[in-house]
Amino acid sequence: MDVVASWQIAKRVVCERFQTWEISVKDNKAEVKATDGNNTTIAKQKIEYTDFPLRSAKLYLVNDGRYRVLMLPSEY
């Protein structure tokens, strides 16, 4: 969630009303990728070390201009 929050000040990210965020983990390293929901990458970040327990996870962020809500796919 820190990565998602830290990218919300980037112009190409904050203007997107709907965002998908995916983390992929391999050998205690991770890559986080954000898209606009249409497979256009709007942010990408590598993490040199993580103890995140899953191989991958996906989150959705909805921004209505006033509030941002981060959800699991089952909550959307």
MMTF fields as JSON, N, C-alpha, C and O atoms, coordinates in Angstrom:
{
  "mmtfVersion": "1.0.0",
  "mmtfProducer": "UNKNOWN",
  "numBonds": 303,
  "numAtoms": 304,
  "numGroups": 76,
  "numChains": 1,
  "numModels": 1,
  "chainsPerModel": [1],
  "groupsPerChain": [76],
  "chainIdList": ["A"],
  "bondAtomList": [4, 2, 8, 6, 12, 10, 16, 14, 20, 18, 24, 22, 28, 26, 32, 30, 36, 34, 40, 38, 44, 42, 48, 46, 52, 50, 56, 54, 60, 58, 64, 62, 68, 66, 72, 70, 76, 74, 80, 78, 84, 82, 88, 86, 92, 90, 96, 94, 100, 98, 104, 102, 108, 106, 112, 110, 116, 114, 120, 118, 124, 122, 128, 126, 132, 130, 136, 134, 140, 138, 144, 142, 148, 146, 152, 150, 156, 154, 160, 158, 164, 162, 168, 166, 172, 170, 176, 174, 180, 178, 184, 182, 188, 186, 192, 190, 196, 194, 200, 198, 204, 202, 208, 206, 212, 210, 216, 214, 220, 218, 224, 222, 228, 226, 232, 230, 236, 234, 240, 238, 244, 242, 248, 246, 252, 250, 256, 254, 260, 258, 264, 262, 268, 266, 272, 270, 276, 274, 280, 278, 284, 282, 288, 286, 292, 290, 296, 294, 300, 298],
  "bondOrderList": [1, 1, 1, 1, 1, 1, 1, 1, 1, 1, 1, 1, 1, 1, 1, 1, 1, 1, 1, 1, 1, 1, 1, 1, 1, 1, 1, 1, 1, 1, 1, 1, 1, 1, 1, 1, 1, 1, 1, 1, 1, 1, 1, 1, 1, 1, 1, 1, 1, 1, 1, 1, 1, 1, 1, 1, 1, 1, 1, 1, 1, 1, 1, 1, 1, 1, 1, 1, 1, 1, 1, 1, 1, 1, 1],
  "groupList": [{"groupName": "MET", "atomNameList": ["N", "CA", "C", "O"], "elementList": ["N", "C", "C", "O"], "formalChargeList": [0, 0, 0, 0], "bondAtomList": [1, 0, 2, 1, 3, 2], "bondOrderList": [1, 1, 2], "singleLetterCode": "M", "chemCompType": "L-PEPTIDE LINKING"}, {"groupName": "ASP", "atomNameList": ["N", "CA", "C", "O"], "elementList": ["N", "C", "C", "O"], "formalChargeList": [0, 0, 0, 0], "bondAtomList": [1, 0, 2, 1, 3, 2], "bondOrderList": [1, 1, 2], "singleLetterCode": "D", "chemCompType": "L-PEPTIDE LINKING"}, {"groupName": "VAL", "atomNameList": ["N", "CA", "C", "O"], "elementList": ["N", "C", "C", "O"], "formalChargeList": [0, 0, 0, 0], "bondAtomList": [1, 0, 2, 1, 3, 2], "bondOrderList": [1, 1, 2], "singleLetterCode": "V", "chemCompType": "L-PEPTIDE LINKING"}, {"groupName": "ALA", "atomNameList": ["N", "CA", "C", "O"], "elementList": ["N", "C", "C", "O"], "formalChargeList": [0, 0, 0, 0], "bondAtomList": [1, 0, 2, 1, 3, 2], "bondOrderList": [1, 1, 2], "singleLetterCode": "A", "chemCompType": "L-PEPTIDE LINKING"}, {"groupName": "SER", "atomNameList": ["N", "CA", "C", "O"], "elementList": ["N", "C", "C", "O"], "formalChargeList": [0, 0, 0, 0], "bondAtomList": [1, 0, 2, 1, 3, 2], "bondOrderList": [1, 1, 2], "singleLetterCode": "S", "chemCompType": "L-PEPTIDE LINKING"}, {"groupName": "TRP", "atomNameList": ["N", "CA", "C", "O"], "elementList": ["N", "C", "C", "O"], "formalChargeList": [0, 0, 0, 0], "bondAtomList": [1, 0, 2, 1, 3, 2], "bondOrderList": [1, 1, 2], "singleLetterCode": "W", "chemCompType": "L-PEPTIDE LINKING"}, {"groupName": "GLN", "atomNameList": ["N", "CA", "C", "O"], "elementList": ["N", "C", "C", "O"], "formalChargeList": [0, 0, 0, 0], "bondAtomList": [1, 0, 2, 1, 3, 2], "bondOrderList": [1, 1, 2], "singleLetterCode": "Q", "chemCompType": "L-PEPTIDE LINKING"}, {"groupName": "ILE", "atomNameList": ["N", "CA", "C", "O"], "elementList": ["N", "C", "C", "O"], "formalChargeList": [0, 0, 0, 0], "bondAtomList": [1, 0, 2, 1, 3, 2], "bondOrderList": [1, 1, 2], "singleLetterCode": "I", "chemCompType": "L-PEPTIDE LINKING"}, {"groupName": "LYS", "atomNameList": ["N", "CA", "C", "O"], "elementList": ["N", "C", "C", "O"], "formalChargeList": [0, 0, 0, 0], "bondAtomList": [1, 0, 2, 1, 3, 2], "bondOrderList": [1, 1, 2], "singleLetterCode": "K", "chemCompType": "L-PEPTIDE LINKING"}, {"groupName": "ARG", "atomNameList": ["N", "CA", "C", "O"], "elementList": ["N", "C", "C", "O"], "formalChargeList": [0, 0, 0, 0], "bondAtomList": [1, 0, 2, 1, 3, 2], "bondOrderList": [1, 1, 2], "singleLetterCode": "R", "chemCompType": "L-PEPTIDE LINKING"}, {"groupName": "CYS", "atomNameList": ["N", "CA", "C", "O"], "elementList": ["N", "C", "C", "O"], "formalChargeList": [0, 0, 0, 0], "bondAtomList": [1, 0, 2, 1, 3, 2], "bondOrderList": [1, 1, 2], "singleLetterCode": "C", "chemCompType": "L-PEPTIDE LINKING"}, {"groupName": "GLU", "atomNameList": ["N", "CA", "C", "O"], "elementList": ["N", "C", "C", "O"], "formalChargeList": [0, 0, 0, 0], "bondAtomList": [1, 0, 2, 1, 3, 2], "bondOrderList": [1, 1, 2], "singleLetterCode": "E", "chemCompType": "L-PEPTIDE LINKING"}, {"groupName": "PHE", "atomNameList": ["N", "CA", "C", "O"], "elementList": ["N", "C", "C", "O"], "formalChargeList": [0, 0, 0, 0], "bondAtomList": [1, 0, 2, 1, 3, 2], "bondOrderList": [1, 1, 2], "singleLetterCode": "F", "chemCompType": "L-PEPTIDE LINKING"}, {"groupName": "THR", "atomNameList": ["N", "CA", "C", "O"], "elementList": ["N", "C", "C", "O"], "formalChargeList": [0, 0, 0, 0], "bondAtomList": [1, 0, 2, 1, 3, 2], "bondOrderList": [1, 1, 2], "singleLetterCode": "T", "chemCompType": "L-PEPTIDE LINKING"}, {"groupName": "ASN", "atomNameList": ["N", "CA", "C", "O"], "elementList": ["N", "C", "C", "O"], "formalChargeList": [0, 0, 0, 0], "bondAtomList": [1, 0, 2, 1, 3, 2], "bondOrderList": [1, 1, 2], "singleLetterCode": "N", "chemCompType": "L-PEPTIDE LINKING"}, {"groupName": "GLY", "atomNameList": ["N", "CA", "C", "O"], "elementList": ["N", "C", "C", "O"], "formalChargeList": [0, 0, 0, 0], "bondAtomList": [1, 0, 2, 1, 3, 2], "bondOrderList": [1, 1, 2], "singleLetterCode": "G", "chemCompType": "PEPTIDE LINKING"}, {"groupName": "TYR", "atomNameList": ["N", "CA", "C", "O"], "elementList": ["N", "C", "C", "O"], "formalChargeList": [0, 0, 0, 0], "bondAtomList": [1, 0, 2, 1, 3, 2], "bondOrderList": [1, 1, 2], "singleLetterCode": "Y", "chemCompType": "L-PEPTIDE LINKING"}, {"groupName": "PRO", "atomNameList": ["N", "CA", "C", "O"], "elementList": ["N", "C", "C", "O"], "formalChargeList": [0, 0, 0, 0], "bondAtomList": [1, 0, 2, 1, 3, 2], "bondOrderList": [1, 1, 2], "singleLetterCode": "P", "chemCompType": "L-PEPTIDE LINKING"}, {"groupName": "LEU", "atomNameList": ["N", "CA", "C", "O"], "elementList": ["N", "C", "C", "O"], "formalChargeList": [0, 0, 0, 0], "bondAtomList": [1, 0, 2, 1, 3, 2], "bondOrderList": [1, 1, 2], "singleLetterCode": "L", "chemCompType": "L-PEPTIDE LINKING"}],
  "groupTypeList": [0, 1, 2, 2, 3, 4, 5, 6, 7, 3, 8, 9, 2, 2, 10, 11, 9, 12, 6, 13, 5, 11, 7, 4, 2, 8, 1, 14, 8, 3, 11, 2, 8, 3, 13, 1, 15, 14, 14, 13, 13, 7, 3, 8, 6, 8, 7, 11, 16, 13, 1, 12, 17, 18, 9, 4, 3, 8, 18, 16, 18, 2, 14, 1, 15, 9, 16, 9, 2, 18, 0, 18, 17, 4, 11, 16],
  "groupIdList": [1, 2, 3, 4, 5, 6, 7, 8, 9, 10, 11, 12, 13, 14, 15, 16, 17, 18, 19, 20, 21, 22, 23, 24, 25, 26, 27, 28, 29, 30, 31, 32, 33, 34, 35, 36, 37, 38, 39, 40, 41, 42, 43, 44, 45, 46, 47, 48, 49, 50, 51, 52, 53, 54, 55, 56, 57, 58, 59, 60, 61, 62, 63, 64, 65, 66, 67, 68, 69, 70, 71, 72, 73, 74, 75, 76],
  "secStructList": [7, 2, 2, 2, 2, 2, 2, 6, 6, 1, 2, 2, 2, 2, 6, 7, 1, 3, 3, 3, 3, 3, 3, 3, 3, 3, 6, 6, 3, 3, 3, 3, 3, 3, 3, 7, 1, 1, 1, 7, 3, 3, 3, 3, 3, 3, 3, 1, 7, 7, 7, 7, 1, 1, 1, 3, 3, 3, 3, 3, 3, 3, 3, 7, 1, 1, 7, 3, 3, 3, 3, 7, 4, 4, 4, 7],
  "xCoordList": [0.814, 0.0, 0.862, 0.444, 2.061, 2.951, 3.306, 3.341, 3.566, 3.908, 2.732, 2.917, 1.547, 0.352, 0.177, -0.028, 0.255, 0.07, 1.145, 0.847, 2.384, 3.471, 3.362, 3.862, 2.724, 2.566, 1.388, 1.251, 0.546, -0.654, -0.364, -1.288, 0.878, 1.223, 1.764, 1.913, 2.059, 2.557, 1.403, 0.322, 1.637, 0.576, -0.066, -1.287, 0.732, 0.175, -0.64, -1.4, -0.482, -1.219, -2.462, -3.558, -2.299, -3.395, -4.568, -5.698, -4.337, -5.419, -6.299, -7.381, -5.837, -6.612, -7.656, -7.325, -8.9, -10.0, -10.039, -10.498, -9.556, -9.514, -8.101, -7.533, -7.531, -6.171, -6.131, -6.816, -5.33, -5.045, -3.597, -2.723, -3.353, -2.017, -1.714, -2.473, -0.592, -0.204, 1.203, 2.099, 1.391, 2.72, 3.056, 2.241, 4.263, 4.779, 6.063, 6.951, 6.152, 7.294, 8.02, 7.404, 9.349, 10.188, 11.532, 12.163, 11.95, 13.24, 13.394, 14.449, 12.357, 12.342, 12.555, 12.914, 12.336, 12.334, 10.948, 10.254, 10.554, 9.202, 9.211, 10.114, 8.168, 7.897, 6.439, 5.553, 6.207, 4.859, 4.551, 5.346, 3.39, 2.994, 1.579, 0.699, 1.368, 0.038, -0.408, 0.388, -1.701, -2.264, -3.514, -4.024, -3.984, -5.195, -6.458, -7.545, -6.33, -7.465, -7.621, -8.379, -6.908, -6.939, -5.566, -5.228, -4.782, -3.444, -2.413, -1.371, -2.672, -1.662, -0.932, -1.541, 0.365, 1.151, 1.284, 1.676, 0.953, 1.083, 2.16, 2.582, 2.606, 3.682, 4.278, 3.598, 5.548, 6.251, 7.368, 8.065, 7.537, 8.589, 9.132, 8.377, 10.461, 11.108, 11.425, 11.783, 11.286, 11.588, 12.68, 12.488, 13.818, 14.985, 14.82, 15.388, 14.059, 13.81, 12.397, 11.936, 11.717, 10.406, 10.199, 10.757, 9.39, 8.973, 7.461, 6.801, 6.938, 5.518, 5.223, 5.929, 4.203, 4.013, 3.407, 3.443, 2.859, 2.23, 3.122, 3.96, 2.938, 3.682, 3.174, 3.932, 1.886, 1.306, 0.033, -0.591, -0.331, -1.579, -2.007, -1.184, -3.303, -3.851, -4.809, -5.58, -4.751, -5.636, -6.218, -5.612, -7.388, -8.018, -8.113, -8.445, -7.821, -7.985, -8.988, -8.849, -9.995, -10.991, -10.847, -10.845, -10.727, -10.532, -11.696, -11.815, -12.56, -13.712, -13.422, -14.334, -12.168, -11.792, -11.705, -10.99, -12.419, -12.379, -11.79, -10.971, -12.215, -11.755, -11.103, -11.433, -10.17, -9.571, -9.854, -9.668, -10.305, -10.607, -9.786, -9.855, -9.014, -8.198, -8.905, -9.239, -9.132, -9.932, -9.271, -8.473, -9.615, -9.311, -10.27, -11.364, -9.885, -10.791, -12.169, -13.174, -12.229, -13.517, -14.4, -15.599, -13.837, -14.609, -15.123, -15.953, -14.637, -15.0, -16.335, -16.797],
  "yCoordList": [-1.184, 0.0, 1.253, 2.296, 1.156, 2.32, 2.707, 3.89, 1.72, 2.002, 2.67, 3.658, 2.145, 2.72, 4.17, 5.059, 4.407, 5.758, 6.72, 7.868, 6.256, 7.148, 7.583, 8.65, 6.786, 7.137, 8.07, 8.574, 8.313, 9.125, 10.604, 11.362, 11.038, 12.422, 12.587, 13.714, 11.488, 11.556, 11.934, 11.35, 12.907, 13.405, 12.315, 12.295, 11.412, 10.371, 9.331, 8.568, 9.304, 8.354, 9.003, 8.45, 10.151, 10.796, 11.157, 11.238, 11.373, 11.735, 10.544, 10.727, 9.325, 8.133, 7.849, 7.689, 7.789, 7.533, 6.068, 5.76, 5.167, 3.742, 3.251, 3.494, 2.554, 2.042, 0.586, 0.199, -0.208, -1.561, -1.573, -0.981, -2.248, -2.362, -3.835, -4.545, -4.298, -5.705, -5.806, -5.071, -6.721, -7.023, -8.457, -9.368, -8.637, -9.965, -10.172, -9.319, -11.315, -11.593, -12.837, -13.857, -12.735, -13.889, -13.698, -12.647, -14.725, -14.71, -13.491, -12.857, -13.176, -12.057, -10.691, -9.727, -10.61, -9.337, -9.168, -10.146, -7.928, -7.686, -6.621, -5.789, -6.677, -5.612, -5.221, -6.075, -3.941, -3.417, -2.659, -1.836, -2.942, -2.305, -1.776, -2.459, -0.557, 0.047, 0.286, 0.669, 0.054, 0.349, 1.205, 1.389, 1.716, 2.531, 1.683, 2.222, 0.384, -0.52, -1.021, -1.958, -0.404, -0.814, -1.286, -1.171, -1.815, -2.361, -1.335, -1.709, -0.055, 0.974, 1.211, 1.619, 0.958, 1.11, 2.586, 3.404, 2.91, 4.293, 4.432, 5.547, 3.322, 3.345, 1.953, 0.945, 1.92, 0.648, 0.889, 1.901, -0.043, 0.094, -1.272, -2.224, -1.355, -2.578, -2.428, -1.35, -3.529, -3.57, -4.618, -5.79, -4.192, -5.064, -6.188, -7.266, -5.953, -7.012, -6.878, -5.78, -8.013, -8.053, -9.397, -10.414, -9.381, -10.632, -10.819, -11.538, -10.159, -10.303, -11.789, -12.445, -12.339, -13.791, -14.428, -15.651, -13.636, -14.198, -13.996, -13.095, -14.84, -14.659, -13.463, -12.795, -13.206, -12.058, -11.631, -12.397, -10.392, -9.853, -8.703, -8.061, -8.457, -7.39, -6.557, -7.092, -5.249, -4.323, -3.348, -3.069, -2.843, -1.81, -0.537, -0.573, 0.584, 1.87, 2.687, 2.841, 3.207, 4.071, 5.454, 5.605, 6.462, 7.839, 8.66, 8.841, 9.16, 9.953, 11.449, 12.257, 11.818, 13.213, 13.772, 14.743, 13.168, 13.585, 12.491, 12.76, 11.274, 10.131, 9.094, 8.977, 8.343, 7.207, 5.974, 5.987, 4.907, 3.668, 2.558, 2.358, 1.841, 0.727, -0.566, -0.779, -1.431, -2.639, -3.89, -3.833, -5.01, -6.306, -6.526, -5.962, -7.329, -7.579, -8.093, -7.775, -8.865, -9.388, -8.293, -8.506, -7.143, -6.049, -5.069, -4.213, -5.19, -4.235, -4.572, -3.869],
  "zCoordList": [0.0, 0.0, 0.0, -0.503, 0.561, 0.538, -0.895, -1.232, -1.728, -3.127, -3.836, -4.546, -3.652, -4.282, -3.827, -4.654, -2.539, -2.006, -2.512, -2.841, -2.572, -2.977, -4.437, -4.794, -5.282, -6.692, -6.951, -8.065, -5.974, -6.193, -6.411, -6.705, -6.277, -6.586, -8.005, -8.478, -8.687, -10.061, -10.999, -10.925, -11.874, -12.757, -13.593, -13.749, -14.128, -15.005, -14.233, -14.829, -12.917, -12.077, -11.475, -11.566, -10.872, -10.148, -11.05, -10.57, -12.322, -13.238, -13.625, -14.185, -13.327, -13.667, -12.588, -11.414, -12.997, -12.057, -11.614, -10.514, -12.477, -12.153, -12.406, -13.471, -11.42, -11.53, -11.081, -10.134, -11.765, -11.281, -10.811, -11.444, -9.705, -9.138, -8.932, -8.274, -9.501, -9.381, -8.831, -9.246, -7.897, -7.382, -7.777, -7.624, -8.286, -8.641, -7.847, -7.848, -7.17, -6.299, -6.77, -7.08, -6.817, -7.15, -6.442, -6.553, -5.72, -5.019, -4.101, -4.076, -3.364, -2.425, -3.078, -2.403, -4.38, -5.107, -5.699, -5.974, -5.891, -6.398, -7.473, -7.56, -8.289, -9.241, -9.066, -9.022, -8.969, -8.844, -10.123, -10.577, -10.7, -11.954, -11.812, -11.288, -12.282, -12.272, -13.702, -14.56, -13.951, -15.263, -15.087, -13.982, -16.211, -16.208, -16.333, -16.543, -16.208, -16.36, -17.778, -18.027, -18.715, -20.118, -20.585, -21.763, -19.657, -19.922, -20.354, -20.891, -20.137, -20.37, -19.052, -18.063, -19.042, -17.821, -17.468, -18.3, -16.231, -15.763, -14.686, -14.378, -14.115, -13.12, -12.997, -13.191, -12.674, -12.476, -11.479, -11.549, -10.55, -9.551, -9.17, -8.974, -9.068, -8.603, -7.125, -6.653, -6.411, -4.982, -4.792, -5.115, -4.271, -4.17, -3.155, -3.33, -2.11, -1.127, -0.586, -0.272, -0.484, 0.144, 0.828, 0.416, 1.875, 2.5, 2.292, 3.042, 1.267, 0.934, 0.731, -0.035, 1.392, 1.429, 0.164, 0.025, -0.743, -1.947, -3.164, -3.185, -4.179, -5.432, -6.219, -6.921, -6.091, -6.784, -6.087, -5.353, -6.337, -5.801, -6.699, -7.352, -6.718, -7.545, -6.702, -5.906, -6.886, -6.197, -7.212, -8.247, -6.901, -7.724, -6.905, -5.721, -7.54, -6.896, -7.701, -8.914, -7.015, -7.652, -7.037, -5.816, -7.898, -7.48, -8.02, -9.232, -7.132, -7.592, -7.605, -7.784, -7.418, -7.401, -5.987, -5.738, -5.084, -3.684, -2.795, -1.916, -3.035, -2.25, -3.149, -4.33, -2.568, -3.242, -2.397, -1.18, -3.052, -2.351, -3.0, -4.213, -2.198, -2.656, -2.27, -1.104, -3.264, -3.031, -3.581, -4.517, -2.986, -3.572, -4.744, -4.75, -5.731, -6.859, -6.409, -7.043, -5.35, -4.876, -4.275, -4.092, -3.971, -3.397, -4.44, -4.134, -5.663, -6.705, -7.318, -8.216]
}
